Amino acid sequence: MNYTAAARPSQKKKSNHQRFINMEISALQKIVKDRYFKTDNERGIYHTALWFHEEVGELSSAIAGGDRQNAKEEFADVLMWLLTLANLMEIDMEEIVADYLNNPRKLPSK
């Protein structure tokens, strides 16, 4: 299967929560950029990376503690901070995920 960064056709109008289901990575990355870029850019890449590392630690703690509810929140935090870092570095996450999925070296070993 070949993965691309192509957009999906528009869907019926949905509630705010439903609207984010099945969202393209590029659309989510743009939302994160629109909401947080100014603040994140002022903070700088180094300090933003520290926030990201803190969130990864919180996710690890939730997993280790078997706290599924907290882990769900931390997964979202980690994803948002990852997209923030990509925005600061001007990296298109949808493009690099497609590249990753199409790279035969990234397939599971047998």
C-alpha positions in Angstrom: 0.0 0.0 0.0 1.3 3.4 -0.9 0.6 6.3 1.5 0.3 9.9 0.4 -0.3 13.2 2.0 -3.4 13.9 -0.2 -6.5 15.6 1.3 -9.7 13.7 1.8 -13.0 14.9 0.3 -15.1 17.2 2.5 -17.6 15.5 4.8 -20.9 16.5 6.3 -20.9 19.2 9.0 -20.0 17.6 12.4 -19.9 18.7 16.0 -16.6 20.2 17.2 -15.6 16.9 18.8 -16.6 14.8 15.7 -14.9 17.3 13.4 -11.5 16.3 14.7 -12.1 12.6 14.1 -10.2 11.2 11.0 -8.4 14.6 10.6 -5.5 14.8 8.3 -2.1 15.3 10.0 -1.6 18.5 8.0 -4.9 19.9 9.3 -4.0 19.1 12.9 -0.6 20.6 12.4 -2.1 23.8 11.1 -4.5 24.0 14.1 -1.6 23.6 16.5 0.4 26.3 14.6 -2.6 28.7 14.5 -3.2 28.3 18.3 0.3 28.1 19.7 3.0 29.2 17.2 3.4 32.8 18.5 4.0 31.6 22.1 6.1 28.6 21.1 8.3 30.7 18.8 8.9 33.2 21.6 9.8 30.4 24.0 12.2 29.0 21.4 13.0 25.5 20.2 15.2 24.5 23.2 12.6 25.3 25.9 9.8 23.9 23.8 11.8 20.7 23.5 12.0 20.6 27.3 8.2 20.8 27.5 8.0 18.0 25.0 10.3 15.8 27.1 8.3 16.6 30.2 5.1 15.4 28.5 6.8 12.2 27.3 7.9 11.6 30.9 4.3 12.1 32.1 3.1 9.6 29.5 5.7 7.1 30.5 4.6 7.5 34.2 0.9 7.0 33.3 1.8 3.9 31.3 4.0 2.5 34.0 1.3 3.2 36.6 -1.4 1.5 34.5 -3.5 4.8 34.5 -5.2 4.5 31.1 -7.3 7.6 31.6 -4.3 9.8 32.3 -2.3 8.1 29.5 -5.0 9.1 27.0 -4.5 12.7 28.0 -0.8 12.4 27.9 -0.8 10.8 24.4 -2.7 13.9 23.2 -0.2 16.2 25.0 2.8 14.5 23.5 1.3 14.7 20.0 0.5 18.4 20.3 4.0 19.2 21.5 5.5 17.0 18.8 3.5 19.0 16.2 4.6 22.2 17.9 8.3 21.2 17.5 7.7 20.3 13.8 6.1 23.7 13.3 9.1 25.5 14.9 11.4 23.6 12.6 9.1 24.1 9.5 8.7 20.3 9.0 5.6 19.0 7.3 4.6 16.0 9.5 2.2 14.6 7.0 4.9 14.5 4.3 7.5 12.8 6.6 5.0 10.3 7.9 4.1 9.4 4.3 7.8 9.1 3.5 8.3 6.9 6.6 5.4 4.6 5.7 6.7 4.2 2.1 10.3 3.4 3.2 10.9 -0.4 2.9 13.6 -0.2 5.6 10.9 0.8 8.1 8.9 -2.4 7.6 8.9 -4.9 10.5 11.6 -7.5 10.3 10.6 -11.1 9.8 
